Amino acid sequence: NLFFGPRDQDLVNGGPQFLFAGTTISTVGLSQSFPQGRIFNNFQYQDTLTHTVGNHTLRMGDDILNQRAKQFVPINTRGTLTFAAGGGFPTFGNFVDSFSGVGSGAAAKVFGEGVDYPNVTTYAFFVNDAWKIRQNLTLNFGLRYERFGAVANNASFPAFTGFDAPLQTRVEQENDNNNFGPRVSFAWSPHFDSGWMGTVFGKEKTVIRGGFAVNYDVFFNNILSNINATSPNALGTTVQGAPIGGRGIPNFTEAALPQTLVANPQAGQNTIPADLKNPQTYVWNFGIQRELPGHNILDVAYVGTRGTHLFINEQLNPGVPGSVNPNGRLFATRGSVISRTNGGDSHYHGLQMRLERSFRDRFLYRATYTYQKTIDNTNSEIFATTGGNSIGSNGDDRNVDVGVSDFDVPHIFTLSGLWEIPGVGSGFWKSLTSGFQFSSIWRYQSGNVSSPFVTGIDLNGDLSGTNDRPSISNLFAPATSVGFANSLAGNQGCDASATGFFDINCNPVTLSQVRYLVDPSVRTNIAGRNTLRAPGYKKVHMS
């Protein structure tokens, strides 16, 4: 159980938050982001049956989990009162006299459930046969079935209705009932007494292993919270002071908050498709472990994965340049519709090596090295870890965002050791100086990646100012050099340049001087996702 909220619980029901536009006056009242937290009660039944027949070991079992939970949804159910200047009075003057002011002066409130209940029952069943064909060869065959339920159906309006149906139409998420995960693996220890095979593999000194499996991910509970935090489950209403004029809305207190729910089809929506599936991952590996002289073990393995139907955020109703619709979007009947879909795809390939000496003669060490590459077409489906937005840069072509993953680290090397320091002398001195150990871990890894991106400028006209990447002008120019087209001069607070382009400091530049070009009229040779990489770094720990 986890709860983030005020120590004084009366603040939760203490009325709206006061904001003061255009001033340095601190906000008064509890933030609309609080309280947050969750309470989970899980009731789980597990059972495994093992039966051995001859050289077969059969195992079967089940895992049934019943989740009863409560989550706080951080929406503005208490309301906010924003005071502004107007009628010849400053912001604070209007606050003292209970006027909203004009401009930013407004009363806002969200109508919706401040809590949700991600109650769900999940089922998992498996069967496995470990077949010991010979003393040195074992095969494993298994099958797992999982059903994770549909946690989104705990919302009043779970899945997207489509663009033609009324906004408040209940469409339920379908159950994903075909999550079958086969798996197969083997372990073989060669027995060679002589010849070159004996030299390479030895007798009972080598183990060769391999396997393949299909796995499924869960529908995490945050999906339900995201759905409940936006339209049509949470409907925000705002009363502006500007239409009134003068000093704005009089008697601007809690009573001025909107009292009537208004379903606005143009309000932003976070949703899922009705056929959202559990992400699927294929995993395979092949490795060789060899005992070496000096009590050393060498382990070399290749590991690969392929992720399909991964969660990804996609804009279903993007802006369209030249659209005749009043909202400038693909569909006039809705505003922004961000849907968590199964459009994500990933690949991983890794070489993993380990050399280890077990503790002997007061000393042990371990060295590991991993060479790997992870490729996908999406940021995190919740947070933007690189780039400015978790939404792809081109809703019509996911492939333009294919690149190394946000967490791609090609090289990782670690070296660790432990030495048990022998005592000195005998008797008292031996007791005093014995029992000490010195250990150290040294680690090197490649630097993290990042995407060049533009914020505050909508280059492709999709009505998002944080998901675009610039064009490449001169790949050999410094990585921090950027040129802006004269058409953006007003946006950047600069004067037009004689060269047609200016840098971040409004200085004239030529295209050969900059690596990146920010120009709405040039949408070719776009910079790739995660093409910037920080330097590698080292860490040393000793104790």
C-alpha positions as CSV (number, residue, x, y, z in Angstrom):
1,N,0.0,0.0,0.0
2,L,1.3,3.5,-0.9
3,F,-0.2,6.9,-0.3
4,F,1.0,10.4,-1.2
5,G,-1.0,13.1,0.4
6,P,-1.2,15.8,3.0
7,R,-0.6,15.0,6.7
8,D,-3.7,17.0,7.5
9,Q,-6.5,15.0,5.8
10,D,-8.9,17.9,6.1
11,L,-7.0,19.5,3.2
12,V,-8.3,16.8,0.9
13,N,-11.8,18.3,1.3
14,G,-10.6,21.8,2.0
15,G,-11.9,23.5,-1.1
16,P,-10.3,24.7,-4.4
17,Q,-6.7,25.7,-5.1
18,F,-6.0,29.5,-5.6
19,L,-3.7,30.5,-8.4
20,F,-2.4,34.0,-9.1
21,A,-1.7,34.7,-12.7
22,G,1.2,37.0,-13.7
23,T,2.6,37.3,-10.2
24,T,5.2,35.6,-7.9
25,I,2.5,34.9,-5.2
26,S,2.6,31.3,-4.1
27,T,-0.2,29.0,-4.8
28,V,-2.7,28.6,-2.0
29,G,-4.3,25.2,-1.3
30,L,-3.6,21.6,-2.0
31,S,-2.4,20.8,-5.5
32,Q,-4.8,19.0,-7.8
33,S,-2.2,16.3,-8.2
34,F,-2.9,15.1,-4.7
35,P,-3.7,12.8,-3.1
36,Q,-2.2,10.0,-5.0
37,G,-1.7,6.4,-3.9
38,R,-3.0,2.9,-4.1
39,I,-4.2,0.1,-1.9
40,F,-3.9,-3.4,-3.1
41,N,-5.2,-6.6,-1.5
42,N,-4.2,-9.7,-3.5
43,F,-5.6,-13.1,-2.8
44,Q,-3.5,-15.8,-4.5
45,Y,-3.8,-19.6,-4.9
46,Q,-0.9,-21.6,-6.3
47,D,-0.4,-25.3,-6.6
48,T,2.1,-27.5,-8.4
49,L,1.9,-31.3,-8.9
50,T,5.1,-33.3,-9.7
51,H,5.0,-36.9,-11.0
52,T,8.0,-38.9,-12.1
53,V,7.5,-41.8,-14.5
54,G,10.7,-43.5,-15.7
55,N,13.0,-40.8,-17.1
56,H,10.2,-38.3,-17.4
57,T,9.4,-35.7,-14.7
58,L,6.0,-34.2,-15.3
59,R,5.0,-31.0,-13.5
60,M,1.7,-29.1,-13.8
61,G,0.3,-26.3,-11.8
62,D,-1.9,-23.2,-11.6
63,D,-1.6,-19.6,-10.3
64,I,-4.9,-17.8,-9.7
65,L,-4.7,-14.2,-8.4
66,N,-7.7,-12.1,-7.3
67,Q,-6.8,-8.4,-7.0
68,R,-9.0,-6.1,-5.0
69,A,-7.6,-2.6,-5.2
70,K,-8.2,1.1,-5.0
71,Q,-6.3,3.9,-6.7
72,F,-6.5,7.6,-6.4
73,V,-6.8,9.4,-9.7
74,P,-5.1,12.9,-9.7
75,I,-7.8,15.0,-11.3
76,N,-9.0,18.4,-10.4
77,T,-12.2,17.4,-8.5
78,R,-11.7,20.2,-5.8
79,G,-11.4,22.9,-8.5
80,T,-9.1,25.8,-9.1
81,L,-9.7,29.5,-8.9
82,T,-7.2,31.5,-11.0
83,F,-7.1,35.2,-10.2
84,A,-5.8,37.8,-12.8
85,A,-5.5,41.5,-13.4
86,G,-8.5,43.3,-14.8
87,G,-10.7,46.4,-14.6
88,G,-7.7,48.5,-13.6
89,F,-6.8,46.4,-10.6
90,P,-3.8,44.0,-10.2
91,T,-4.2,40.3,-9.6
92,F,-4.0,40.6,-5.8
93,G,-6.4,43.5,-5.8
94,N,-9.0,41.4,-7.6
95,F,-8.3,38.5,-5.1
96,V,-8.9,40.8,-2.1
97,D,-12.2,42.1,-3.6
98,S,-13.3,38.5,-4.8
99,F,-13.1,39.2,-8.6
100,S,-11.6,36.8,-11.0
101,G,-10.0,39.4,-13.3
102,V,-9.9,38.8,-17.0
103,G,-7.3,37.2,-19.3
104,S,-6.3,34.1,-17.3
105,G,-9.0,34.6,-14.6
106,A,-11.1,31.5,-14.6
107,A,-12.8,28.9,-12.4
108,A,-12.2,25.3,-13.4
109,K,-13.3,21.9,-12.1
110,V,-13.2,18.3,-13.3
111,F,-16.2,16.1,-12.9
112,G,-15.3,12.5,-12.5
113,E,-14.4,9.8,-10.0
114,G,-11.4,10.6,-7.9
115,V,-10.7,7.0,-7.4
116,D,-10.8,3.8,-9.4
117,Y,-10.9,0.1,-8.6
118,P,-8.6,-2.1,-10.7
119,N,-10.3,-5.3,-9.6
120,V,-9.4,-8.3,-11.7
121,T,-8.8,-12.0,-11.6
122,T,-5.9,-13.5,-13.5
123,Y,-5.4,-17.2,-14.3
124,A,-2.2,-19.0,-15.3
125,F,-1.8,-22.8,-15.9
126,F,1.3,-24.7,-17.0
127,V,2.5,-28.2,-17.8
128,N,6.1,-29.3,-18.3
129,D,7.9,-32.5,-19.1
130,A,11.6,-32.8,-18.2
131,W,12.8,-35.8,-20.2
132,K,16.2,-37.2,-19.2
133,I,17.1,-39.0,-22.4
134,R,20.5,-39.9,-21.1
135,Q,22.6,-39.2,-18.0
136,N,24.1,-36.2,-19.8
137,L,21.2,-35.0,-21.9
138,T,17.8,-33.5,-20.8
139,L,15.0,-32.0,-22.9
140,N,12.3,-29.8,-21.4
141,F,8.9,-29.3,-23.2
142,G,6.3,-27.0,-21.7
143,L,3.2,-25.0,-22.3
144,R,1.8,-22.1,-20.3
145,Y,-1.6,-20.4,-20.6
146,E,-2.4,-17.0,-19.1
147,R,-5.6,-14.9,-19.0
148,F,-5.1,-11.5,-17.5
149,G,-8.7,-10.2,-17.6
150,A,-9.6,-6.7,-18.7
151,V,-8.8,-4.2,-16.0
152,A,-10.0,-1.3,-18.2
153,N,-13.6,-2.5,-17.9
154,N,-13.7,-1.1,-14.4
155,A,-14.1,2.4,-16.0
156,S,-17.5,3.7,-16.9
157,F,-16.3,4.2,-20.5
158,P,-13.4,1.8,-21.0
159,A,-12.5,1.7,-24.7
160,F,-12.6,4.1,-27.6
161,T,-16.1,4.5,-29.1
162,G,-14.9,5.5,-32.6
163,F,-15.4,8.9,-34.2
164,D,-19.0,8.5,-35.2
165,A,-20.6,7.2,-32.0
166,P,-21.6,9.6,-29.1
167,L,-18.8,10.5,-26.8
168,Q,-20.4,8.8,-23.7
169,T,-20.9,5.3,-25.3
170,R,-19.7,2.3,-23.3
171,V,-17.4,0.1,-25.3
172,E,-15.7,-2.7,-23.3
173,Q,-12.3,-4.1,-23.7
174,E,-12.3,-7.6,-25.1
175,N,-10.7,-10.4,-23.2
176,D,-7.4,-11.7,-24.7
177,N,-8.1,-15.4,-24.4
178,N,-5.4,-17.0,-26.6
179,N,-2.2,-16.4,-24.6
180,F,-0.6,-19.8,-25.1
181,G,3.2,-19.8,-24.4
182,P,5.1,-22.9,-25.5
183,R,8.6,-23.4,-24.4
184,V,11.4,-25.9,-25.1
185,S,15.0,-26.2,-23.8
186,F,17.8,-28.6,-23.5
187,A,21.0,-29.2,-21.5
188,W,23.8,-31.5,-22.7
189,S,27.1,-32.3,-21.1
190,P,29.4,-33.9,-23.7
191,H,31.5,-36.9,-22.6
192,F,34.7,-37.0,-24.6
193,D,37.8,-38.8,-23.1
194,S,40.3,-38.2,-25.9
195,G,41.0,-36.5,-29.3
196,W,40.4,-32.9,-30.1
197,M,36.8,-33.2,-28.9
198,G,38.1,-34.3,-25.5
199,T,40.5,-31.3,-25.5
200,V,37.7,-28.8,-26.4
201,F,34.9,-30.2,-24.3
202,G,36.5,-32.6,-21.8
203,K,34.6,-35.2,-19.8
204,E,31.8,-33.6,-17.7
205,K,33.5,-30.3,-17.9
206,T,31.2,-28.6,-20.4
207,V,27.5,-27.9,-20.5
208,I,25.7,-26.7,-23.6
209,R,22.3,-25.2,-23.1
210,G,19.6,-23.7,-25.3
211,G,16.0,-22.8,-25.2
212,F,13.0,-20.9,-26.7
213,A,9.9,-19.5,-25.0
214,V,6.9,-17.3,-25.6
215,N,5.9,-14.9,-22.8
216,Y,3.1,-12.4,-22.3
217,D,3.0,-9.1,-20.4
218,V,0.2,-7.9,-18.1
219,F,-2.3,-5.0,-18.4
220,F,-0.8,-2.8,-15.8
221,N,-3.2,-0.9,-13.5
222,N,-2.0,2.6,-14.7
223,I,-4.0,2.0,-17.9
224,L,-7.2,2.3,-15.9
225,S,-6.0,5.4,-14.2
226,N,-5.1,7.1,-17.5
227,I,-8.5,6.3,-18.9
228,N,-10.3,7.6,-15.8
229,A,-8.3,10.8,-15.8
230,T,-9.5,12.1,-19.2
231,S,-12.7,12.5,-21.2
232,P,-15.3,11.0,-21.2
233,N,-14.7,9.6,-17.8
234,A,-13.4,12.9,-16.4
235,L,-15.0,16.0,-17.9
236,G,-13.5,19.4,-17.2
237,T,-15.5,22.6,-17.2
238,T,-14.1,26.1,-17.1
239,V,-15.8,29.5,-16.6
240,Q,-13.8,32.4,-18.0
241,G,-13.7,35.9,-16.6
242,A,-12.8,37.5,-20.0
243,P,-16.3,37.4,-21.5
244,I,-17.7,39.4,-18.6
245,G,-15.1,42.1,-18.9
246,G,-14.2,44.7,-16.3
247,R,-12.9,43.0,-13.2
248,G,-14.3,39.6,-14.4
249,I,-16.5,37.3,-12.3
250,P,-17.8,38.8,-9.1
251,N,-18.0,36.8,-5.8
252,F,-15.2,34.7,-7.1
253,T,-15.2,32.1,-4.3
254,E,-15.8,28.4,-4.2
255,A,-19.4,29.1,-5.1
256,A,-18.1,30.3,-8.5
257,L,-16.8,26.9,-9.5
258,P,-18.8,25.2,-12.3
259,Q,-21.7,23.2,-11.0
260,T,-22.8,21.6,-14.2
261,L,-21.0,18.8,-16.0
262,V,-20.4,19.6,-19.7
263,A,-19.4,16.8,-22.1
264,N,-17.1,18.4,-24.6
265,P,-16.2,16.1,-27.5
266,Q,-13.1,18.3,-28.3
267,A,-11.6,17.6,-24.9
268,G,-8.4,15.5,-24.9
269,Q,-8.9,11.8,-24.4
270,N,-6.6,9.0,-23.3
271,T,-8.1,5.7,-24.3
272,I,-7.5,2.1,-25.6
273,P,-8.8,0.1,-28.5
274,A,-11.4,-2.5,-27.6
275,D,-9.1,-5.3,-29.0
276,L,-6.0,-4.3,-26.9
277,K,-3.9,-7.4,-26.4
278,N,-1.3,-8.5,-24.0
279,P,2.2,-7.8,-25.3
280,Q,4.0,-10.9,-26.6
281,T,7.7,-11.7,-26.4
282,Y,9.7,-14.4,-28.0
283,V,12.9,-15.4,-26.1
284,W,15.7,-17.6,-27.3
285,N,19.2,-18.4,-26.0
286,F,22.2,-20.7,-26.7
287,G,25.1,-20.9,-24.3
288,I,28.3,-23.0,-23.5
289,Q,29.7,-23.3,-20.0
290,R,33.2,-24.7,-19.7
291,E,35.3,-25.6,-16.6
292,L,38.8,-24.3,-17.0
293,P,42.0,-25.1,-15.1
294,G,42.6,-23.2,-11.9
295,H,39.0,-23.6,-10.8
296,N,37.7,-21.2,-13.4
297,I,34.4,-21.2,-15.2
298,L,33.9,-19.6,-18.6
299,D,30.3,-18.9,-19.7
300,V,29.5,-17.7,-23.2
301,A,25.9,-17.2,-24.4
302,Y,23.8,-15.6,-27.1
303,V,20.5,-14.2,-26.0
304,G,17.8,-12.9,-28.3
305,T,14.3,-11.5,-27.9
306,R,11.6,-10.2,-30.2
307,G,8.7,-8.2,-28.7
308,T,5.4,-7.9,-30.7
309,H,2.1,-6.1,-29.8
310,L,4.0,-3.9,-27.4
311,F,2.2,-1.0,-25.8
312,I,2.7,2.3,-27.6
313,N,1.0,5.7,-27.5
314,E,-0.5,6.8,-30.8
315,Q,-2.5,9.9,-31.8
316,L,-5.7,8.8,-33.5
317,N,-6.8,12.3,-34.4
318,P,-3.8,14.2,-35.5
319,G,-3.8,17.7,-37.0
320,V,-3.8,17.7,-40.8
321,P,-2.2,20.7,-42.6
322,G,-4.8,22.4,-44.7
323,S,-7.7,20.6,-43.0
324,V,-11.1,22.2,-43.6
325,N,-12.3,20.9,-40.2
326,P,-12.8,23.7,-37.6
327,N,-10.4,21.9,-35.2
328,G,-7.8,21.4,-37.8
329,R,-7.7,17.6,-37.1
330,L,-8.4,14.5,-39.1
331,F,-11.9,14.1,-37.6
332,A,-14.0,17.2,-36.7
333,T,-16.1,15.3,-34.1
334,R,-13.3,14.8,-31.6
335,G,-10.2,16.6,-30.2
336,S,-6.9,14.9,-29.4
337,V,-7.4,11.2,-28.9
338,I,-4.3,9.4,-27.6
339,S,-4.7,5.7,-27.6
340,R,-2.5,3.0,-26.0
341,T,-2.3,0.5,-28.8
342,N,-0.3,-2.7,-29.7
343,G,1.8,-0.9,-32.3
344,G,5.2,-1.4,-30.5
345,D,7.9,-3.7,-31.8
346,S,11.3,-4.5,-30.5
347,H,14.4,-6.7,-31.1
348,Y,17.3,-7.6,-28.8
349,H,20.5,-9.4,-29.6
350,G,23.2,-9.9,-27.0
351,L,26.5,-11.7,-26.4
352,Q,27.0,-12.4,-22.7
353,M,30.3,-13.6,-21.3
354,R,31.4,-14.5,-17.8
355,L,34.8,-15.7,-16.4
356,E,34.6,-16.7,-12.7
357,R,36.8,-18.2,-10.1
358,S,35.1,-19.6,-7.1
359,F,36.3,-18.7,-3.6
360,R,39.4,-20.7,-2.9
361,D,42.7,-19.9,-1.1
362,R,41.1,-16.7,0.3
363,F,40.3,-15.2,-3.1
364,L,37.6,-15.0,-5.8
365,Y,37.0,-12.9,-8.8
366,R,34.4,-12.5,-11.6
367,A,34.6,-10.7,-14.9
368,T,31.6,-10.2,-17.2
369,Y,31.2,-8.6,-20.6
370,T,28.0,-7.9,-22.5
371,Y,27.8,-6.8,-26.1
372,Q,24.3,-6.0,-27.1
373,K,21.9,-4.0,-29.2
374,T,18.2,-3.2,-28.5
375,I,16.0,-1.8,-31.3
376,D,12.4,-0.6,-31.1
377,N,10.0,1.9,-32.5
378,T,8.7,3.6,-29.4
379,N,9.5,5.5,-26.3
380,S,8.1,4.4,-23.0
381,E,4.3,4.2,-23.4
382,I,3.9,6.4,-20.4
383,F,6.9,8.7,-20.1
384,A,9.1,10.3,-22.6
385,T,12.6,9.1,-21.6
386,T,14.2,10.5,-24.7
387,G,12.8,13.1,-27.1
388,G,10.0,15.4,-26.1
389,N,6.9,13.1,-26.3
390,S,5.9,9.5,-26.0
391,I,3.9,9.9,-29.2
392,G,5.6,8.9,-32.4
393,S,6.8,11.6,-34.8
394,N,4.8,10.3,-37.8
395,G,1.4,8.7,-37.2
396,D,1.2,7.4,-40.7
397,D,4.5,5.5,-40.6
398,R,5.9,3.9,-37.4
399,N,9.0,2.9,-39.2
400,V,10.4,6.4,-39.1
401,D,10.9,6.0,-35.4
402,V,12.7,2.7,-35.5
403,G,16.1,3.1,-33.8
404,V,18.1,1.9,-30.8
405,S,16.0,1.8,-27.7
406,D,16.0,4.4,-25.0
407,F,17.8,2.0,-22.7
408,D,20.3,0.7,-25.3
409,V,23.8,0.2,-23.8
410,P,26.1,-1.6,-26.3
411,H,29.0,-2.4,-24.0
412,I,29.0,-3.4,-20.3
413,F,32.1,-4.7,-18.6
414,T,32.4,-5.5,-14.9
415,L,35.3,-6.9,-12.8
416,S,34.9,-7.8,-9.2
417,G,37.0,-9.5,-6.6
418,L,37.2,-10.4,-2.9
419,W,40.3,-11.1,-0.8
420,E,40.1,-12.5,2.7
421,I,43.1,-10.9,4.4
422,P,45.1,-13.4,6.4
423,G,45.8,-12.5,10.0
424,V,49.2,-11.5,11.3
425,G,51.3,-13.4,13.8
426,S,49.6,-15.6,16.3
427,G,47.5,-15.6,19.5
428,F,46.2,-12.1,20.3
429,W,47.5,-10.5,17.2
430,K,46.1,-13.3,15.0
431,S,42.7,-12.8,16.5
432,L,42.9,-9.0,16.2
433,T,43.9,-9.0,12.5
434,S,41.8,-11.9,11.2
435,G,38.4,-11.9,9.7
436,F,38.9,-8.9,7.4
437,Q,37.9,-8.9,3.7
438,F,38.7,-6.5,0.9
439,S,36.3,-6.3,-2.1
440,S,36.1,-4.1,-5.1
441,I,33.8,-3.8,-8.2
442,W,34.8,-1.9,-11.3
443,R,32.2,-1.2,-14.0
444,Y,32.4,0.4,-17.4
445,Q,29.4,0.9,-19.7
446,S,28.6,2.8,-22.9
447,G,26.7,6.1,-22.5
448,N,23.0,6.6,-22.7
449,V,21.2,7.7,-25.9
450,S,19.0,10.7,-26.6
451,S,17.0,12.0,-29.5
452,P,17.4,15.5,-31.1
453,F,13.9,17.0,-30.9
454,V,12.1,20.3,-31.3
455,T,9.8,21.7,-28.6
456,G,7.3,24.5,-29.0
457,I,7.4,24.3,-32.8
458,D,5.0,22.1,-34.8
459,L,7.1,21.2,-37.9
460,N,4.8,18.6,-39.5
461,G,1.4,20.3,-38.7
462,D,0.0,17.5,-36.5
463,L,-0.8,20.0,-33.7
464,S,1.9,18.6,-31.4
465,G,4.8,20.8,-30.7
466,T,7.0,18.2,-28.9
467,N,7.2,15.2,-31.1
468,D,9.1,16.5,-34.1
469,R,12.8,16.0,-34.9
470,P,14.9,18.4,-37.0
471,S,16.4,17.7,-40.4
472,I,20.1,16.9,-40.9
473,S,21.9,19.8,-42.6
474,N,25.7,19.0,-42.1
475,L,26.4,15.7,-40.3
476,F,30.0,16.8,-39.6
477,A,29.0,20.1,-37.9
478,P,29.1,20.2,-34.1
479,A,26.3,18.2,-32.4
480,T,25.1,21.3,-30.6
481,S,24.7,23.5,-33.7
482,V,21.2,24.2,-34.9
483,G,19.9,26.5,-37.6
484,F,16.4,28.0,-37.7
485,A,14.6,29.2,-40.9
486,N,13.7,32.8,-41.2
487,S,10.0,31.8,-41.2
488,L,10.5,31.0,-37.5
489,A,12.2,34.3,-36.6
490,G,9.1,35.8,-34.9
491,N,8.5,32.6,-33.0
492,Q,12.1,32.7,-31.6
493,G,12.2,36.4,-31.0
494,C,14.8,37.0,-33.6
495,D,15.1,39.2,-36.7
496,A,15.3,37.7,-40.1
497,S,18.8,36.7,-41.2
498,A,20.5,37.7,-44.4
499,T,21.6,34.1,-44.9
500,G,18.0,32.8,-44.5
501,F,18.9,31.0,-41.2
502,F,19.9,31.9,-37.7
503,D,21.1,30.0,-34.6
504,I,19.7,29.8,-31.1
505,N,21.3,33.2,-30.3
506,C,19.8,34.9,-33.4
507,N,23.2,35.0,-35.1
508,P,23.1,34.4,-38.9
509,V,24.4,31.0,-40.0
510,T,24.7,29.0,-43.2
511,L,23.5,25.4,-43.6
512,S,27.1,24.1,-43.7
513,Q,27.7,25.5,-40.2
514,V,24.9,23.6,-38.5
515,R,24.2,19.9,-38.0
516,Y,20.4,20.3,-37.5
517,L,17.9,22.4,-39.4
518,V,14.6,23.5,-38.0
519,D,12.5,24.5,-41.0
520,P,8.8,23.5,-41.5
521,S,9.3,23.5,-45.3
522,V,12.1,20.9,-45.1
523,R,10.8,17.6,-43.9
524,T,13.3,15.3,-45.6
525,N,16.5,13.7,-44.2
526,I,15.0,13.8,-40.7
527,A,17.3,13.1,-37.8
528,G,16.9,9.6,-36.5
529,R,15.5,8.6,-33.1
530,N,18.2,8.1,-30.3
531,T,21.1,9.1,-32.6
532,L,22.9,11.0,-29.9
533,R,25.0,9.1,-27.4
534,A,26.7,10.4,-24.3
535,P,30.2,9.3,-23.4
536,G,30.7,6.0,-21.5
537,Y,31.4,6.1,-17.8
538,K,33.2,4.1,-15.2
539,K,32.4,3.3,-11.5
540,V,34.7,1.9,-8.8
541,H,33.4,0.6,-5.5
542,M,35.7,-0.6,-2.7
543,S,35.0,-1.9,0.8
